[in-house]
Amino acid sequence: MPVTKQPSAFAPSDFQTGLYSICDDCSTFCYGLCCFPCLACSIASDMDECCLCGCCPALRGVYRTKYNIRGSLCKDYIAYVFCGACAICQLKRDIDTRKDQGVF
């Protein structure tokens, strides 16, 4: 019998902040807006991924899968197309929150 769903240590959830919750962390948003590749590389480094992967929606999908966050690769792609800085800042805020919670 093939495995169709991988077990996860995390209950299904959403990102801990909204896509447009830029006021939750203005410094991260300014960083992402002024130097998007630098923030993307920082996130990829946090996730032990190649720096070049930081700018792609697939990294967001890897993160969602690891922490059982609802969504799809299509929605990740759309978020990056319409507001890449918002998408990458949301990911960074979530990583920082999980670090504070001790689950990253």
C-alpha positions as CSV (number, residue, x, y, z in Angstrom):
1,M,0.0,0.0,0.0
2,P,1.6,3.3,-1.1
3,V,2.1,6.1,1.4
4,T,0.0,9.1,0.4
5,K,0.5,11.3,3.4
6,Q,3.6,11.8,5.4
7,P,3.3,12.0,9.2
8,S,4.0,15.4,10.7
9,A,4.9,16.5,14.2
10,F,2.9,19.7,13.7
11,A,-0.9,20.1,13.6
12,P,-2.2,21.8,10.4
13,S,-2.1,25.5,10.8
14,D,-1.7,28.8,8.9
15,F,1.3,31.2,8.9
16,Q,1.5,32.9,12.3
17,T,1.1,36.4,10.7
18,G,-0.8,37.5,7.6
19,L,0.8,38.1,4.2
20,Y,0.3,41.9,4.5
21,S,1.1,42.2,8.3
22,I,4.0,44.4,7.5
23,C,3.5,46.5,10.6
24,D,4.2,43.5,12.8
25,D,7.9,43.8,11.9
26,C,8.6,47.0,9.9
27,S,12.4,46.5,10.0
28,T,12.1,43.1,8.2
29,F,9.8,44.6,5.7
30,C,12.2,47.5,5.0
31,Y,15.0,45.0,4.7
32,G,13.0,42.9,2.3
33,L,11.9,45.9,0.3
34,C,15.4,47.4,0.1
35,C,17.4,44.2,-0.4
36,F,15.1,41.4,-1.3
37,P,17.9,39.0,-2.4
38,C,19.8,39.6,0.9
39,L,16.7,38.7,3.0
40,A,16.0,35.7,0.7
41,C,19.5,34.5,1.2
42,S,19.2,34.9,5.0
43,I,16.0,32.8,5.0
44,A,17.6,30.1,2.8
45,S,20.6,30.1,5.2
46,D,18.2,29.7,8.2
47,M,16.7,26.7,6.5
48,D,20.1,25.1,5.5
49,E,19.3,25.6,1.8
50,C,21.3,27.1,-1.1
51,C,21.2,30.9,-1.1
52,L,19.9,30.9,-4.7
53,C,16.8,29.0,-3.5
54,G,15.7,31.9,-1.2
55,C,14.0,33.9,-3.9
56,C,11.8,31.1,-5.2
57,P,8.3,30.1,-4.1
58,A,9.4,26.5,-3.7
59,L,11.4,27.4,-0.6
60,R,8.1,28.6,0.9
61,G,6.6,25.3,0.0
62,V,9.4,23.4,1.7
63,Y,8.8,25.5,4.8
64,R,5.0,24.9,4.7
65,T,5.5,21.2,4.4
66,K,8.0,21.0,7.2
67,Y,5.7,22.9,9.6
68,N,2.4,21.6,8.2
69,I,1.2,25.0,7.2
70,R,-1.9,25.1,4.9
71,G,-1.5,26.3,1.4
72,S,-0.2,25.2,-2.0
73,L,2.7,25.9,-4.4
74,C,0.2,27.7,-6.6
75,K,-0.7,30.1,-3.8
76,D,3.0,30.5,-2.9
77,Y,3.7,31.4,-6.5
78,I,0.8,33.9,-6.6
79,A,2.0,35.6,-3.4
80,Y,5.5,36.0,-4.9
81,V,4.2,37.4,-8.2
82,F,1.9,40.0,-6.6
83,C,4.0,41.0,-3.6
84,G,7.3,39.1,-3.4
85,A,8.5,41.3,-0.5
86,C,5.3,40.6,1.5
87,A,5.7,36.8,0.9
88,I,9.3,36.7,1.9
89,C,8.8,38.9,4.9
90,Q,5.9,36.7,6.1
91,L,8.2,33.7,5.8
92,K,10.9,35.5,7.8
93,R,8.4,36.6,10.5
94,D,7.2,33.0,10.8
95,I,10.8,31.7,11.1
96,D,11.6,34.3,13.8
97,T,8.4,33.4,15.7
98,R,9.2,29.7,15.6
99,K,12.8,30.5,16.8
100,D,11.3,32.4,19.8
101,Q,9.0,29.5,20.5
102,G,11.9,27.0,20.3
103,V,10.4,25.0,17.5
104,F,12.6,26.0,14.6
